[in-house]
Amino acid sequence: MLGCFFFTGCFKNNDESKKFIKKVEKTKSYYLSGELEIINNEDTYYYDVNVSYKDKDYYKVSLKNKINDHEQIILKNDDGVYVLTPSLNKSFKFQSEWPYNNSQSYLLQSLVTDIEKDKTKKIEKNKSTTIITTKVNYSNNKKLNSQKIYLNKSSMVEKVEVYDEDNNIKIKMNFDNIDLKSKYDKDYFDIKSNMSIKEVKETSKSLNDIVYPMYMPENTYLASEDKISVTNGERVILTFLGDSPFTIIEETVNVSKEMETINMYGEPTLLVDTVGSLSDNEVTWISNGIEYYATSEVMNETELLEVVKSISAMPVSK
């Protein structure tokens, strides 16, 4: 009798996850909003997140840093995958399978994929909440290995927590609103319409403060620091030598007078306070009016990202 009772409870909990999956697979479009937290050592970065989806593979994800209002938009349409930076009047085009090549805590389809792929997932009921624990696939951060998806009594997600290998929460996504019947105009996912409505802001022409990594690989040190003048700005080259040599270049960003599209060869990657580009042995990103480039012929992606994620001019801890 006890075995039968336990089985029945599990069936009901599993039924809640099936209802969630069915709702997401049935919808032709949706809009959601919420707050994303990225926890990096002692610092936490907060984003306002707005996601729009339309059938036939259209996505628009707006990520706005809550401390400095810097907004970036990840856009997927018929032409490809873009990261838009409206304040600089620039868009970056990627040859990418985003969002299907990694877990995404703020996309409903990604959560469904993680649930369906994990045959060892755990489902439990806590009062009016169903908690689904699954494995995750963050190819650029192997330390992230699981997540908890919280469903409310309406079988819709209300919160996602992503954990590292030591069971520490590293990502939190709290959903404020989810509309599964939203409608969008034809040009809603067009690049120009998403760039033209933004105010372009001027940036500094000088590097007033050089930003150094807070994390340094063992037996590695800053060997040289060179500042040079470039067209309409400045550039600093930081060379690190030792067991894990790498180079960081920091350069002032120029605002494009006309909308500019730049082809990228990596993958769009959410770092700590911005969306960057990650390829085999290099990372590029823009933060607080500075363009960064980090590369190493020795370190792998995970090791290089440890350094990159420790570079921040503006942590937003509470």
Summary of the structure (lengths in Angstrom):
residues: 318
radius of gyration: 21.2
end to end distance: 50.1
largest distance: 78.6
contacts: 987
relative contact order: 0.16
helix: 16%
strand: 45%
